[in-house]
Amino acid sequence: NVSQSGSSYCTVVGVMTAVESAVPGPSHREPDAEPDWETLVPRPAEIARQVIIDDPKITVFFNFLSDAEVDHLLELAESRWTRALVGRSYVAKTTDVNTDFVRVESENRTANMCMLLSAETPVVRRIEERVSRVTGYGVNHVERLNMARYHPGQFFKEHHDGDYRPVTVFIYLNNLEEGDEGGETLFPHIGKAIKPIKGMAIMWNNLLENGDEDNRVRHEATAPVKSIKYGVNCFVNRTGLQPGFAWGGPQDG
């Protein structure tokens, strides 16, 4: 569970920014205008932030997504789940980043995934902008949101997200059933396990100050015992990605 001790602290992060400004209400719209997404899928009122480990720095954001935003993402993914893939670097790291970008099936990851399109909906774009804001990288560095679904017994073994991704944000989309002892995000090298809380996000840096991979943040998704776990990987790429591109290739839905 999230630690409340040590040097942790809690602050409130404002949600409304220039890039998240409200769209006009229905009274200002033409009959054929776009839906009022601010009303249909409201954002969280505020986001509370807590640093749970100072070095390596791991930060928790409570209420990073509203319940309505969670529902929106799950609805988008409902008919699009496929076998989860991993970058070739998870299996056998090469010296060619383009080769490492190639996605393959692996026994190390048995879950399902759904790659949303960049800015697929105004709500998806809003979440991408939010990830950009908390990480400090431009939104063009945010890869396509990579949704994950773990049925009981499914897992993602210990791995690093890659030296081409300086920051990772992972968002939990549901709570686990009471008494489920699995489904955690486990950082074995620092002895920290984080239990899913609906709408909560965790953020960590993948690199040391010299740019090398920080192996202390190698992590795994432990298998839930009796629940289905949903989450979203929000990867920040060191290279600004062109619209429609992530993982080194075009969007393929």
C-alpha angles and dihedrals in degrees: 000000000000110000120239096187141078119031094339117133135185128221135167118245115207113236105202115082136154090270091048098046117148120262118230118277125253093270090067096049135095115241092256096044124126116278118274096255093182089063098036095046110018121197123235115281092230140349121226116209127203128179104217098177125026100198113056087020114235119176129192122208114199116207091011086153128030119233089253092054090049091052091048093055093047091050091052091052098041098103098023106069115132136171108292116250132200133213111262088245089071089061103035118350115222133191091248113083091198090058090047089055092061109106122225138169115261137184085226090073120041102165132100127256141196122197110208119208118254108269088355089163133004087258093054089049090050090054092047089053090050091053088048091052098050094043096045094231126119115262090248086069092059111097122218110292107264110207121202133201123192120192117198108295096019119120149162111229124223112304145145120239093229139266090260088066110066094181136027127197117190120191124200115218101190146016119249123242116274111274095021104141095190137056096082130140100239125199098191097183093059098032097241127138122182121202118215118259117184111258094007122127133197124205131195140167115246097199139065119232090266091057097254121130113274102226091190088079095055103131145174139211106233117215117263112236102213107352137079109237122207126191145151127233110212107189122190111211121211089225122066105246123223115240109281095018132107135141086032094292144074123283110274098179 
